[in-house]
Amino acid sequence: MRQLPGAVGGSVSVVLAGLIERAVAAGAAEPAWVVVEDPGGEWVRTVAAAPAEERSRGILAASSEAGLVAAVRLGVGGALWLPPSLAGMGAALEAAAAPPAMRVRPDAWLADLVAPPGESFVAVSWVHRPFWRCQLGEPAMATLLVVLAEALGVLPALLPWPALVMPPGRTSAEVEEVWRKLTGERRVATEGLELVACTRREGHCGVVTMAMQSLVELVAPASDPTAWGFPGPVHELPSGRRVGWWSPAETEHAVSRPEWQAAPVELSEEGFRWRLRSRDGSEGWVDDVLGPPPGTGVAIRIPGWIVGELTAGGPCGLFVERLATLALRLGLPLWVPNLRPGSLQFLLRLPGTLWVDGPAVPDGA
């Protein structure tokens, strides 16, 4: 184990080294490294230079919510608050030792094998991409596109966005049928896929250039969330009762159910502003936040992308714990979207009232 450059050093480094030594002597696995969040952000540049697999075995000693958010984006495996404690270090070491979640990465080189110069190809991406990038996160979106490629028997030619490049020949209906099946099996919410026809021009970058240009210029019609099973239920913890519904866009169901329905209506600083509408005509709002909320809505909501790996001792776990404590102090529910079944027990240990949606929540009726 080593301490990466960018740590503040001094007594903090000595304490961290001592805690790791004690935890390892008690049977914990040694991390790849430990780094301390510094005010100038040098730790981010240092960690970003490390290989992804190594980052998943590293630990951040954090001093802010922003540091934890950056650690989630970087794929850092473990985290603990400053000042450090033995209990916090133990949890961080356990999280860093856990097998990392599978993450696929763009491979533009494969795209050149999809279509010879002058021939057509198809770029496939998510309908309503800006919303789903915030709700699920690009790693989850990319992983599903690679699973789609496997199901269709095509190369996993994945581009940043994310988008899958594949040969022509499949109709939109055929691709949608496969997509519904695989997302249904995994209980992943979606509004479907966009298939954009492209033609490769001459030159060794033709496929990538045309695919990205076509995706950027695409003006897609508004989707129909009801065709994909929306609205979805939102339940309260620890009671388990259903308190509302959510949808990626406002629908007619917004006033037809006894509970409120929420939908994103505009961008906010860290995601979207959600409007909650009830059948009696009353409205409230909630902003996605990645720290203390700038105003007081009816709840505190975190973007769904950050909840992908919600475990004790991980940067996401520490972040959600901090916001749960803040929400309790403000007397507000904490809304945790996109919740996986494996993270439910972790949330049940948190204080206060929580709202949850996602694969861990029973389907509504």
Rosetta blueprint (number, residue, H / E / L):
1 M L
2 R E
3 Q E
4 L L
5 P L
6 G L
7 A L
8 V L
9 G L
10 G H
11 S H
12 V H
13 S H
14 V H
15 V H
16 L H
17 A H
18 G H
19 L H
20 I H
21 E H
22 R H
23 A H
24 V H
25 A H
26 A L
27 G L
28 A L
29 A L
30 E L
31 P L
32 A L
33 W E
34 V E
35 V E
36 V E
37 E L
38 D L
39 P L
40 G L
41 G L
42 E H
43 W H
44 V H
45 R H
46 T H
47 V H
48 A H
49 A L
50 A L
51 P L
52 A H
53 E H
54 E H
55 R H
56 S L
57 R L
58 G E
59 I E
60 L E
61 A E
62 A E
63 S L
64 S L
65 E H
66 A H
67 G H
68 L H
69 V H
70 A H
71 A H
72 V H
73 R H
74 L H
75 G L
76 V L
77 G L
78 G E
79 A E
80 L E
81 W E
82 L L
83 P L
84 P L
85 S L
86 L H
87 A H
88 G H
89 M H
90 G H
91 A H
92 A H
93 L H
94 E H
95 A H
96 A H
97 A H
98 A L
99 P L
100 P L
101 A L
102 M L
103 R L
104 V L
105 R L
106 P L
107 D L
108 A H
109 W H
110 L H
111 A H
112 D L
113 L L
114 V L
115 A L
116 P L
117 P L
118 G L
119 E L
120 S E
121 F E
122 V E
123 A E
124 V E
125 S E
126 W E
127 V L
128 H L
129 R H
130 P H
131 F H
132 W H
133 R H
134 C H
135 Q H
136 L L
137 G L
138 E H
139 P H
140 A H
141 M H
142 A H
143 T H
144 L H
145 L H
146 V H
147 V H
148 L H
149 A H
150 E H
151 A H
152 L H
153 G L
154 V L
155 L L
156 P L
157 A E
158 L E
159 L E
160 P L
161 W L
162 P L
163 A E
164 L E
165 V E
166 M E
167 P L
168 P L
169 G L
170 R L
171 T L
172 S H
173 A H
174 E H
175 V H
176 E H
177 E H
178 V H
179 W H
180 R H
181 K H
182 L H
183 T H
184 G H
185 E H
186 R H
187 R L
188 V L
189 A L
190 T L
191 E L
192 G L
193 L E
194 E E
195 L E
196 V E
197 A E
198 C E
199 T E
200 R L
201 R L
202 E L
203 G L
204 H L
205 C L
206 G H
207 V H
208 V H
209 T H
210 M H
211 A H
212 M H
213 Q H
214 S H
215 L H
216 V H
217 E H
218 L L
219 V L
220 A L
221 P L
222 A L
223 S L
224 D L
225 P H
226 T H
227 A H
228 W H
229 G L
230 F L
231 P L
232 G E
233 P E
234 V E
235 H E
236 E E
237 L E
238 P L
239 S L
240 G L
241 R L
242 R E
243 V E
244 G E
245 W E
246 W E
247 S L
248 P L
249 A L
250 E L
251 T L
252 E H
253 H H
254 A H
255 V H
256 S L
257 R L
258 P L
259 E L
260 W E
261 Q E
262 A E
263 A E
264 P E
265 V E
266 E E
267 L E
268 S E
269 E L
270 E L
271 G E
272 F E
273 R E
274 W E
275 R E
276 L E
277 R E
278 S L
279 R L
280 D L
281 G L
282 S L
283 E E
284 G E
285 W E
286 V E
287 D E
288 D E
289 V L
290 L L
291 G L
292 P L
293 P L
294 P L
295 G L
296 T L
297 G L
298 V L
299 A L
300 I E
301 R E
302 I L
303 P L
304 G H
305 W H
306 I H
307 V H
308 G L
309 E L
310 L L
311 T L
312 A L
313 G L
314 G L
315 P H
316 C H
317 G H
318 L H
319 F H
320 V H
321 E H
322 R H
323 L H
324 A H
325 T H
326 L H
327 A H
328 L H
329 R H
330 L H
331 G L
332 L L
333 P L
334 L E
335 W E
336 V E
337 P L
338 N L
339 L L
340 R L
341 P H
342 G H
343 S H
344 L H
345 Q H
346 F H
347 L H
348 L H
349 R L
350 L L
351 P L
352 G L
353 T L
354 L E
355 W E
356 V E
357 D L
358 G L
359 P L
360 A L
361 V L
362 P L
363 D L
364 G L
365 A L
